[in-house]
Amino acid sequence: MRPRVLLADDHVLMMEGLQSLLAGHVELVGSAVDGRALVDAAMRLKPDIVILDISMPVMNGIEAARQLRKDLPNTKLIFLTMYSDALYVHEALRLGISAYVLKHSASSELLSALQAVQKGQKYITPRVVQVEVEPHRLHVADRRLTKRQREVLQLVAEGMTAKEIASTLSLSVKTAQFHKANVMRTLGLRTTAELVKYAIRRGMTPF
């Protein structure tokens, strides 16, 4: 039986390419262009496998994966990303993802990754499998943030105002400002510009 797969990527051409590559191998049950839409779709469709990017708007792939692992523990996750940095690989593995594939290798590796995942195995693209990861270099500060604070951090980095963040997350403007202030305090940052740079360096934005 072909696995039921949900795709998430904010690039239309990439999404179309993936749909063409996977056609005949899986049952494509849906797609999403941002992390929040992905989580909503996954909760509704309950796919066997989710293929997602790390860098997506509204909610990045790391945060979406964190929520999916909690709410849909039986759904397998495959990261398809341009990030080969050891920090991302280690964080992905810490979250319990089943496969990590680089986008430029998708045409030659994604189907192999899918086959491995279906057998209950893990697949890490050869280019990064030998990367030496130092646990102490992980985003320790990020882990001190609450789920809501991580959401606010990403939306600030995407250029949203406090009013827009409040509307997106169904909060009051005062609460949105409160969360932003707490994020900056926790991360030891003083300006919004520093906050944006922090998020970009960690792949939390689609830029």
N, CA, C and O of each residue as an XYZ file, in Angstrom:
828
protein
N       0.842     -1.194      0.000
C       0.000      0.000      0.000
C       0.884      1.253      0.000
O       1.842      1.341      0.768
N       0.563      2.205     -0.850
C       1.345      3.434     -0.914
C       1.098      4.297      0.323
O      -0.039      4.406      0.783
N       2.149      4.909      0.865
C       1.978      5.741      2.065
C       1.229      7.031      1.732
O       1.354      7.566      0.630
N       0.467      7.512      2.677
C      -0.243      8.780      2.526
C       0.707      9.900      2.952
O       1.159      9.945      4.096
N       0.998     10.795      2.019
C       2.037     11.807      2.243
C       1.475     13.225      2.146
O       0.684     13.542      1.258
N       1.909     14.064      3.084
C       1.568     15.485      3.093
C       2.851     16.268      2.843
O       3.869     16.006      3.484
N       2.815     17.231      1.915
C       3.986     18.040      1.552
C       3.877     19.442      2.131
O       2.782     19.994      2.244
N       5.027     20.019      2.498
C       5.035     21.407      2.975
C       6.297     22.105      2.486
O       7.411     21.732      2.853
N       6.107     23.121      1.654
C       7.213     23.932      1.148
C       6.607     25.233      0.639
O       5.536     25.227      0.033
N       7.292     26.351      0.885
C       6.714     27.628      0.479
C       7.124     28.050     -0.923
O       6.783     29.154     -1.348
N       7.849     27.204     -1.656
C       8.233     27.517     -3.031
C       7.375     26.699     -3.997
O       7.426     25.469     -3.989
N       6.599     27.377     -4.818
C       5.656     26.704     -5.710
C       6.358     25.742     -6.656
O       5.901     24.613     -6.839
N       7.471     26.176     -7.265
C       8.171     25.314     -8.212
C       8.714     24.064     -7.533
O       8.681     22.977     -8.110
N       9.214     24.215     -6.308
C       9.710     23.064     -5.567
C       8.567     22.097     -5.265
O       8.726     20.882     -5.382
N       7.431     22.636     -4.880
C       6.268     21.811     -4.574
C       5.828     21.030     -5.820
O       5.525     19.839     -5.744
N       5.800     21.711     -6.952
C       5.387     21.043     -8.188
C       6.376     19.950     -8.570
O       5.983     18.880     -9.035
N       7.661     20.227     -8.370
C       8.671     19.228     -8.668
C       8.538     17.995     -7.789
O       8.688     16.867     -8.257
N       8.257     18.219     -6.516
C       8.087     17.106     -5.577
C       6.862     16.272     -5.935
O       6.903     15.042     -5.887
N       5.788     16.941     -6.288
C       4.568     16.225     -6.653
C       4.812     15.339     -7.870
O       4.314     14.215     -7.937
N       5.584     15.852     -8.836
C       5.911     15.077    -10.027
C       6.818     13.894     -9.680
O       6.627     12.785    -10.180
N       7.809     14.146     -8.817
C       8.748     13.097     -8.426
C       8.054     11.963     -7.670
O       8.372     10.790     -7.867
N       7.117     12.319     -6.815
C       6.476     11.336     -5.942
C       5.274     10.639     -6.576
O       4.817      9.610     -6.079
N       4.771     11.190     -7.657
C       3.584     10.623     -8.310
C       3.827      9.151     -8.650
O       4.855      8.795     -9.225
N       2.874      8.318     -8.289
C       2.990      6.893     -8.564
C       3.671      6.111     -7.454
O       3.595      4.883     -7.416
N       4.342      6.828     -6.541
C       5.035      6.170     -5.438
C       4.302      6.341     -4.108
O       4.427      5.507     -3.211
N       3.537      7.426     -3.989
C       2.829      7.702     -2.741
C       1.428      8.219     -3.071
O       1.121      8.548     -4.217
N       0.602      8.280     -2.055
C      -0.704      8.926     -2.188
C      -0.580     10.325     -1.579
O      -0.501     10.473     -0.359
N      -0.563     11.345     -2.434
C      -0.434     12.715     -1.959
C      -1.790     13.180     -1.423
O      -2.752     13.322     -2.178
N      -1.852     13.413     -0.127
C      -3.129     13.769      0.481
C      -3.317     15.269      0.655
O      -4.417     15.722      0.971
N      -2.241     16.055      0.448
C      -2.376     17.499      0.599
C      -1.036     18.196      0.587
O       0.016     17.560      0.518
N      -1.090     19.534      0.656
C       0.128     20.332      0.674
C      -0.120     21.588      1.504
O      -1.261     21.981      1.744
N       0.984     22.207      1.937
C       0.894     23.430      2.741
C       2.092     24.309      2.410
O       3.165     23.815      2.066
N       1.890     25.632      2.519
C       2.966     26.564      2.168
C       3.563     27.270      3.382
O       4.468     28.090      3.232
N       3.072     26.964      4.578
C       3.693     27.499      5.787
C       3.494     26.493      6.922
O       2.662     25.591      6.835
N       4.273     26.670      7.980
C       4.253     25.706      9.062
C       2.934     25.579      9.795
O       2.538     24.479     10.181
N       2.258     26.686      9.988
C       0.983     26.634     10.701
C      -0.069     25.891      9.865
O      -0.832     25.083     10.394
N      -0.099     26.171      8.565
C      -1.034     25.466      7.684
C      -0.703     23.981      7.643
O      -1.596     23.139      7.551
N       0.595     23.663      7.712
C       1.017     22.263      7.725
C       0.469     21.543      8.958
O      -0.108     20.462      8.840
N       0.647     22.131     10.122
C       0.174     21.496     11.351
C      -1.336     21.294     11.296
O      -1.838     20.233     11.668
N      -2.057     22.306     10.835
C      -3.515     22.199     10.731
C      -3.915     21.072      9.782
O      -4.804     20.277     10.086
N      -3.240     21.014      8.615
C      -3.560     19.990      7.618
C      -3.230     18.597      8.146
O      -3.988     17.650      7.934
N      -2.096     18.477      8.833
C      -1.690     17.180      9.362
C      -2.671     16.673     10.412
O      -2.997     15.487     10.446
N      -3.136     17.577     11.266
C      -4.093     17.177     12.293
C      -5.405     16.717     11.654
O      -6.085     15.837     12.182
N      -5.746     17.309     10.535
C      -6.992     16.957      9.852
C      -6.852     15.674      9.024
O      -7.748     14.830      9.016
N      -5.710     15.537      8.323
C      -5.529     14.439      7.373
C      -4.837     13.210      7.965
O      -4.991     12.098      7.458
N      -4.072     13.419      9.046
C      -3.331     12.335      9.697
C      -2.567     11.470      8.685
O      -2.848     10.280      8.544
N      -1.616     12.066      7.995
C      -0.844     11.327      6.982
C       0.136     10.338      7.620
O       0.450     10.431      8.807
N       0.611      9.392      6.810
C       1.631      8.459      7.281
C       2.986      9.160      7.364
O       3.775      8.920      8.278
N       3.234     10.034      6.385
C       4.527     10.714      6.284
C       4.314     12.178      5.938
O       3.458     12.510      5.119
N       5.090     13.050      6.559
C       5.104     14.471      6.216
C       6.488     14.813      5.696
O       7.489     14.521      6.350
N       6.551     15.428      4.528
C       7.815     15.914      3.966
C       7.777     17.430      4.075
O       6.921     18.080      3.473
N       8.707     17.996      4.845
C       8.641     19.429      5.113
C      10.005     20.093      5.046
O      11.040     19.460      5.257
N       9.977     21.392      4.746
C      11.186     22.204      4.727
C      11.431     22.739      6.137
O      10.518     22.753      6.962
N      12.651     23.175      6.415
C      12.949     23.816      7.693
C      12.540     25.281      7.653
O      11.936     25.792      8.596
N      12.871     25.953      6.557
C      12.597     27.383      6.449
C      11.249     27.615      5.784
O      11.109     27.447      4.573
N      10.247     28.007      6.590
C       8.918     28.306      6.077
C       8.357     29.500      6.832
O       8.743     29.741      7.976
N       7.447     30.256      6.208
C       6.862     31.415      6.887
C       5.861     31.029      7.960
O       5.401     29.889      8.023
N       5.529     32.001      8.804
C       4.546     31.900      9.890
C       5.015     30.962     11.003
O       5.069     31.357     12.167
N       5.354     29.723     10.647
C       5.933     28.784     11.612
C       6.983     27.962     10.867
O       6.672     27.329      9.858
N       8.219     27.968     11.356
C       9.284     27.240     10.662
C       9.133     25.729     10.847
O       8.366     25.263     11.690
N       9.882     24.977     10.040
C       9.755     23.533     10.048
C      10.151     22.862     11.354
O       9.566     21.848     11.739
N      11.152     23.430     12.044
C      11.570     22.864     13.326
C      10.419     22.920     14.330
O      10.131     21.939     15.015
N       9.770     24.076     14.406
C       8.656     24.228     15.345
C       7.470     23.362     14.929
O       6.811     22.759     15.776
N       7.196     23.301     13.619
C       6.100     22.459     13.141
C       6.376     20.996     13.466
O       5.478     20.267     13.887
N       7.628     20.567     13.267
C       7.998     19.183     13.570
C       7.835     18.892     15.055
O       7.389     17.812     15.441
N       8.198     19.856     15.877
C       8.072     19.680     17.329
C       6.600     19.426     17.705
O       6.299     18.562     18.530
N       5.702     20.187     17.090
C       4.282     20.015     17.400
C       3.739     18.703     16.851
O       2.941     18.030     17.503
N       4.178     18.342     15.643
C       3.687     17.106     15.031
C       4.169     15.869     15.794
O       3.424     14.898     15.927
N       5.393     15.897     16.288
C       5.898     14.765     17.059
C       5.086     14.574     18.341
O       4.904     13.454     18.819
N       4.605     15.692     18.882
C       3.812     15.622     20.108
C       2.384     15.160     19.833
O       1.849     14.316     20.552
N       1.769     15.718     18.790
C       0.352     15.462     18.533
C       0.083     14.268     17.623
O      -0.976     13.645     17.708
N       1.045     13.946     16.746
C       0.882     12.814     15.825
C       2.136     11.941     15.873
O       2.881     11.877     14.895
N       2.373     11.280     16.984
C       3.622     10.521     17.162
C       3.838      9.396     16.157
O       4.972      8.960     15.958
N       2.777      8.923     15.524
C       2.918      7.833     14.567
C       3.208      8.321     13.147
O       3.519      7.518     12.266
N       3.110      9.615     12.925
C       3.409     10.177     11.609
C       4.916     10.368     11.465
O       5.547     10.987     12.322
N       5.493      9.844     10.393
C       6.921      9.959     10.150
C       7.227     11.314      9.482
O       6.461     11.799      8.649
N       8.355     11.902      9.866
C       8.728     13.212      9.344
C      10.021     13.133      8.538
O      11.007     12.537      8.972
N       9.996     13.743      7.364
C      11.184     13.828      6.511
C      11.483     15.297      6.254
O      10.661     16.007      5.673
N      12.652     15.757      6.682
C      13.071     17.122      6.370
C      13.712     17.132      4.990
O      14.621     16.349      4.715
N      13.240     18.014      4.132
C      13.830     18.238      2.816
C      14.238     19.702      2.791
O      13.384     20.579      2.669
N      15.518     19.974      2.902
C      15.975     21.330      3.176
C      17.285     21.648      2.483
O      17.971     20.754      1.989
N      17.627     22.919      2.449
C      18.918     23.324      1.887
C      19.985     23.402      2.975
O      21.160     23.599      2.667
N      19.597     23.251      4.244
C      20.537     23.404      5.349
C      21.311     22.113      5.627
O      20.725     21.083      5.959
N      22.648     22.189      5.484
C      23.493     21.035      5.765
C      24.284     21.216      7.059
O      25.062     20.342      7.440
N      24.085     22.347      7.733
C      24.804     22.636      8.974
C      24.497     21.596     10.042
O      23.360     21.147     10.185
N      25.533     21.222     10.789
C      25.395     20.189     11.820
C      24.344     20.544     12.867
O      23.682     19.654     13.400
N      24.184     21.816     13.164
C      23.212     22.220     14.175
C      21.794     21.826     13.783
O      21.012     21.367     14.616
N      21.471     22.011     12.504
C      20.130     21.670     12.042
C      19.935     20.155     12.033
O      18.878     19.651     12.412
N      20.963     19.444     11.597
C      20.868     17.986     11.551
C      20.650     17.429     12.954
O      19.778     16.586     13.167
N      21.440     17.900     13.902
C      21.323     17.408     15.277
C      19.960     17.745     15.876
O      19.343     16.912     16.539
N      19.498     18.968     15.638
C      18.200     19.367     16.179
C      17.086     18.528     15.578
O      16.145     18.145     16.273
N      17.193     18.240     14.275
C      16.190     17.406     13.611
C      16.165     16.005     14.217
O      15.098     15.454     14.486
N      17.349     15.436     14.428
C      17.425     14.098     15.008
C      16.922     14.096     16.447
O      16.284     13.139     16.887
N      17.208     15.161     17.171
C      16.735     15.261     18.551
C      15.210     15.257     18.598
O      14.612     14.746     19.545
N      14.585     15.831     17.570
C      13.132     15.869     17.515
C      12.532     14.516     17.128
O      11.333     14.291     17.294
N      13.371     13.623     16.615
C      12.876     12.298     16.261
C      12.414     12.170     14.820
O      11.575     11.323     14.511
N      12.952     13.005     13.929
C      12.566     12.883     12.514
C      13.131     11.585     11.943
O      14.093     11.034     12.476
N      12.534     11.102     10.865
C      12.939      9.827     10.285
C      13.958      9.962      9.170
O      14.721      9.030      8.916
N      13.987     11.116      8.493
C      14.933     11.291      7.391
C      15.298     12.758      7.223
O      14.512     13.652      7.534
N      16.513     12.986      6.722
C      17.018     14.344      6.496
C      17.676     14.334      5.124
O      18.715     13.704      4.930
N      17.057     15.046      4.161
C      17.527     15.048      2.774
C      17.752     16.488      2.323
O      16.942     17.369      2.612
N      18.848     16.721      1.617
C      19.114     18.057      1.091
C      18.358     18.252     -0.221
O      18.221     17.322     -1.017
N      17.873     19.466     -0.431
C      17.041     19.730     -1.600
C      17.753     19.427     -2.912
O      17.146     18.903     -3.846
N      19.035     19.754     -2.982
C      19.723     19.547     -4.252
C      19.921     18.061     -4.562
O      20.304     17.696     -5.674
N      19.654     17.205     -3.562
C      19.771     15.761     -3.765
C      18.407     15.086     -3.862
O      18.325     13.861     -3.948
N      17.352     15.869     -3.848
C      15.998     15.293     -3.787
C      15.724     14.317     -4.922
O      15.154     13.250     -4.694
N      16.119     14.666     -6.137
C      15.799     13.814     -7.280
C      16.434     12.438     -7.187
O      15.892     11.468     -7.716
N      17.587     12.343     -6.515
C      18.287     11.065     -6.429
C      18.122     10.367     -5.084
O      18.388      9.170     -4.979
N      17.685     11.097     -4.047
C      17.659     10.509     -2.714
C      16.288     10.425     -2.044
O      16.088      9.594     -1.158
N      15.347     11.267     -2.451
C      14.088     11.324     -1.713
C      13.330      9.997     -1.740
O      12.782      9.582     -0.718
N      13.290      9.330     -2.886
C      12.580      8.056     -2.956
C      13.270      6.999     -2.092
O      12.605      6.159     -1.487
N      14.595      7.041     -2.035
C      15.330      6.109     -1.175
C      15.007      6.382      0.291
O      14.844      5.460      1.090
N      14.918      7.671      0.626
C      14.570      8.050      1.999
C      13.174      7.548      2.347
O      12.951      7.029      3.441
N      12.245      7.700      1.428
C      10.875      7.231      1.655
C      10.839      5.724      1.890
O      10.147      5.247      2.789
N      11.582      4.982      1.085
C      11.612      3.533      1.229
C      12.172      3.130      2.591
O      11.668      2.214      3.241
N      13.233      3.838      3.013
C      13.835      3.538      4.313
C      12.849      3.824      5.447
O      12.708      3.033      6.380
N      12.183      4.950      5.348
C      11.227      5.345      6.387
C      10.081      4.339      6.476
O       9.639      3.995      7.572
N       9.606      3.872      5.337
C       8.520      2.891      5.330
C       8.930      1.583      6.007
O       8.085      0.854      6.525
N      10.234      1.291      5.999
C      10.743      0.075      6.634
C      11.085      0.286      8.105
O      11.573     -0.619      8.782
N      10.815      1.519      8.593
C      11.115      1.810      9.979
C      12.564      2.205     10.211
O      13.035      2.202     11.349
N      13.277      2.546      9.136
C      14.679      2.928      9.228
C      14.819      4.443      9.146
O      13.877      5.147      8.782
N      16.004      4.933      9.486
C      16.301      6.352      9.330
C      17.174      6.553      8.102
O      17.939      5.668      7.718
N      17.052      7.727      7.491
C      17.873      8.044      6.329
C      18.426      9.457      6.495
O      17.666     10.415      6.640
N      19.743      9.579      6.475
C      20.405     10.884      6.523
C      21.240     11.013      5.262
O      22.063     10.147      4.967
N      21.032     12.084      4.522
C      21.749     12.270      3.269
C      23.258     12.129      3.487
O      23.794     12.696      4.440
N      23.951     11.382      2.619
C      25.387     11.117      2.807
C      26.236     12.366      3.004
O      27.258     12.309      3.688
N      25.845     13.465      2.433
C      26.649     14.683      2.546
C      26.764     15.168      3.993
O      27.758     15.799      4.354
N      25.760     14.882      4.821
C      25.810     15.385      6.195
C      25.929     14.280      7.234
O      26.096     14.575      8.417
N      25.848     13.029      6.831
C      25.837     11.943      7.804
C      27.136     11.867      8.592
O      27.145     11.370      9.718
N      28.233     12.353      8.018
C      29.514     12.303      8.706
C      29.818     13.587      9.476
O      30.881     13.717     10.084
N      28.888     14.527      9.446
C      29.113     15.790     10.135
C      29.266     15.561     11.635
O      28.455     14.866     12.247
N      30.287     16.136     12.214
C      30.513     16.000     13.653
C      29.720     17.070     14.372
O      29.952     18.262     14.168
N      28.795     16.659     15.206
C      27.923     17.594     15.900
C      28.364     17.745     17.351
O      28.576     16.755     18.052
N      28.498     18.967     17.784
C      28.846     19.228     19.173
C      27.578     19.636     19.916
O      27.080     20.741     19.705
N      27.040     18.767     20.785
C      25.780     19.048     21.484
C      25.765     20.383     22.202
O      24.723     21.035     22.275
N      26.919     20.804     22.740
C      26.909     22.043     23.511
C      26.699     23.265     22.630
O      26.455     24.362     23.134
N      26.792     23.079     21.315
C      26.606     24.206     20.405
C      25.147     24.354     19.981
O      24.813     25.271     19.232
N      24.293     23.476     20.442
C      22.894     23.541     20.045
C      22.227     24.802     20.556
O      22.786     25.531     21.375
N      21.044     25.044     20.069
C      20.327     26.276     20.399
C      19.772     26.205     21.816
O      18.560     26.131     22.015
N      20.659     26.227     22.786
C      20.239     26.118     24.181
C      19.277     27.235     24.553
O      18.276     27.013     25.234
N      19.596     28.436     24.097
C      18.725     29.572     24.399
C      17.343     29.364     23.797
O      16.338     29.679     24.433
N      17.282     28.836     22.573
C      15.998     28.600     21.918
C      15.113     27.707     22.775
O      13.903     27.921     22.853
N      15.707     26.713     23.415
C      14.930     25.741     24.176
C      14.348     26.333     25.454
O      13.439     25.758     26.052
N      14.868     27.474     25.867
C      14.310     28.119     27.057
C      13.047     28.899     26.703
O      12.298     29.307     27.590
N      12.813     29.102     25.423
C      11.629     29.838     24.989
C      10.415     28.920     25.005
O      10.528     27.724     24.735
N       9.261     29.481     25.320
C       8.024     28.718     25.254
C       7.584     28.618     23.796
O       8.109     29.319     22.931
N       6.623     27.746     23.536
C       6.077     27.591     22.185
C       5.571     28.934     21.670
O       5.854     29.302     20.530
N       4.840     29.658     22.478
C       4.297     30.952     22.060
C       5.407     31.956     21.783
O       5.322     32.727     20.828
N       6.447     31.951     22.608
C       7.557     32.875     22.405
C       8.290     32.580     21.097
O       8.722     33.504     20.408
N       8.435     31.297     20.751
C       9.084     30.951     19.477
C       8.238     31.418     18.307
O       8.772     31.861     17.290
N       6.920     31.321     18.443
C       6.031     31.797     17.382
C       6.175     33.307     17.211
O       6.269     33.800     16.087
N       6.192     34.037     18.318
C       6.334     35.489     18.263
C       7.682     35.863     17.663
O       7.762     36.786     16.852
N       8.733     35.164     18.049
C      10.065     35.433     17.517
C      10.078     35.326     16.002
O      10.617     36.201     15.324
N       9.492     34.269     15.465
C       9.495     34.108     14.016
C       8.701     35.216     13.331
O       9.141     35.753     12.315
N       7.552     35.559     13.869
C       6.722     36.591     13.238
C       7.377     37.964     13.307
O       7.241     38.756     12.375
N       8.082     38.257     14.387
C       8.844     39.507     14.476
C       9.901     39.521     13.375
O      10.084     40.527     12.689
N      10.594     38.391     13.215
C      11.648     38.287     12.211
C      11.109     38.432     10.795
O      11.828     38.857      9.891
N       9.829     38.075     10.602
C       9.220     38.212      9.284
C       8.695     39.622      9.038
O       8.099     39.903      7.998
N       8.924     40.503     10.006
C       8.574     41.906      9.817
C       7.199     42.317     10.282
O       6.754     43.422      9.974
N       6.517     41.464     11.012
C       5.174     41.805     11.485
C       5.232     42.785     12.654
O       6.141     42.732     13.482
N       4.262     43.666     12.705
C       4.123     44.582     13.834
C       3.439     43.853     14.986
O       2.913     42.754     14.808
N       3.449     44.467     16.162
C       2.789     43.855     17.319
C       1.305     43.630     17.031
O       0.731     42.622     17.442
N       0.698     44.565     16.330
C      -0.725     44.441     15.995
C      -0.958     43.258     15.068
O      -1.917     42.507     15.246
N      -0.077     43.088     14.072
C      -0.214     41.978     13.123
C       0.042     40.635     13.811
O      -0.636     39.648     13.529
N       1.016     40.606     14.706
C       1.300     39.378     15.452
C       0.103     39.011     16.320
O      -0.298     37.849     16.391
N      -0.461     40.023     16.979
C      -1.630     39.791     17.833
C      -2.777     39.200     17.025
O      -3.456     38.281     17.484
N      -2.991     39.725     15.826
C      -4.067     39.236     14.968
C      -3.802     37.798     14.505
O      -4.706     36.962     14.500
N      -2.563     37.524     14.119
C      -2.196     36.194     13.626
C      -2.339     35.120     14.696
O      -2.799     34.013     14.419
N      -1.941     35.455     15.919
C      -1.949     34.480     17.014
C      -3.157     34.597     17.934
O      -3.239     33.911     18.953
N      -4.091     35.467     17.572
C      -5.304     35.683     18.372
C      -4.954     36.110     19.798
O      -5.449     35.550     20.776
N      -4.087     37.116     19.883
C      -3.678     37.675     21.172
C      -4.047     39.149     21.217
O      -4.428     39.730     20.201
N      -3.933     39.752     22.392
C      -4.043     41.205     22.486
C      -2.689     41.790     22.091
O      -1.665     41.114     22.187
N      -2.687     43.030     21.652
C      -1.432     43.684     21.275
C      -0.490     43.730     22.478
O       0.715     43.520     22.337
N      -1.032     43.999     23.640
C      -0.214     44.074     24.850
C       0.461     42.735     25.144
O       1.624     42.693     25.546
N      -0.274     41.650     24.941
C       0.295     40.327     25.186
C       1.393     40.016     24.175
O       2.419     39.436     24.532
N       1.187     40.397     22.920
C       2.205     40.188     21.893
C       3.484     40.942     22.247
O       4.585     40.410     22.111
N       3.329     42.175     22.698
C       4.481     42.977     23.095
C       5.179     42.359     24.311
O       6.406     42.383     24.412
N       4.401     41.819     25.209
C       4.941     41.177     26.409
C       5.807     39.972     26.030
O       6.907     39.796     26.554
N       5.293     39.143     25.108
C       6.043     37.969     24.670
C       7.343     38.380     23.973
O       8.390     37.772     24.195
N       7.270     39.405     23.137
C       8.464     39.873     22.440
C       9.521     40.330     23.445
O      10.698     39.999     23.307
N       9.103     41.078     24.437
C      10.031     41.574     25.452
C      10.676     40.416     26.207
O      11.872     40.454     26.497
N       9.901     39.398     26.521
C      10.440     38.244     27.242
C      11.422     37.451     26.381
O      12.419     36.932     26.884
N      11.136     37.361     25.088
C      12.048     36.677     24.168
C      13.397     37.395     24.149
O      14.449     36.763     24.252
N      13.354     38.715     24.017
C      14.585     39.497     23.963
C      15.369     39.369     25.263
O      16.597     39.290     25.251
N      14.663     39.350     26.367
C      15.315     39.219     27.670
C      15.986     37.843     27.801
O      17.122     37.737     28.263
N      15.274     36.810     27.394
C      15.801     35.449     27.493
C      17.030     35.251     26.609
O      17.990     34.588     27.001
N      16.989     35.833     25.415
C      18.085     35.659     24.464
C      19.201     36.675     24.647
O      20.236     36.590     23.986
N      18.996     37.631     25.539
C      20.018     38.638     25.778
C      20.178     39.615     24.631
O      21.282     40.091     24.367
N      19.087     39.918     23.949
C      19.117     40.833     22.807
C      18.449     42.148     23.194
O      17.544     42.185     24.028
N      18.922     43.236     22.562
C      18.432     44.555     22.962
C      17.549     45.237     21.930
O      16.747     46.102     22.283
N      17.680     44.865     20.664
C      16.918     45.551     19.624
C      16.183     44.540     18.736
O      16.505     43.353     18.706
N      15.191     45.058     18.022
C      14.457     44.204     17.083
C      15.380     43.717     15.979
O      15.240     42.586     15.512
N      16.322     44.553     15.555
C      17.271     44.164     14.508
C      18.093     42.954     14.944
O      18.333     42.044     14.151
N      18.523     42.943     16.203
C      19.281     41.812     16.721
C      18.408     40.552     16.760
O      18.878     39.443     16.509
N      17.141     40.753     17.079
C      16.197     39.639     17.135
C      16.017     39.026     15.743
O      15.985     37.804     15.591
N      15.903     39.882     14.741
C      15.739     39.421     13.362
C      16.975     38.643     12.909
O      16.857     37.570     12.316
N      18.160     39.187     13.189
C      19.402     38.506     12.804
C      19.500     37.139     13.471
O      19.918     36.161     12.852
N      19.110     37.087     14.731
C      19.137     35.826     15.488
C      18.263     34.777     14.789
O      18.690     33.639     14.591
N      17.051     35.163     14.422
C      16.115     34.234     13.785
C      16.605     33.788     12.416
O      16.483     32.615     12.063
N      17.156     34.712     11.649
C      17.651     34.375     10.309
C      18.799     33.385     10.391
O      18.854     32.429      9.616
N      19.721     33.608     11.331
C      20.876     32.710     11.483
C      20.433     31.284     11.813
O      21.136     30.327     11.488
N      19.289     31.139     12.446
C      18.807     29.826     12.854
C      17.760     29.253     11.910
O      17.080     28.280     12.239
N      17.636     29.863     10.732
C      16.733     29.306      9.732
C      15.272     29.386     10.102
O      14.466     28.584      9.629
N      14.911     30.361     10.957
C      13.535     30.468     11.398
C      12.657     31.272     10.447
O      11.442     31.352     10.630
N      13.279     31.867      9.429
C      12.518     32.675      8.476
C      12.730     32.124      7.077
O      13.721     31.435      6.838
N      11.825     32.408      6.141
C      11.948     31.903      4.782
C      12.824     32.761      3.900
O      12.783     32.605      2.679
N      13.621     33.669      4.465
C      14.408     34.580      3.663
C      15.783     34.014      3.363
O      16.583     34.662      2.689
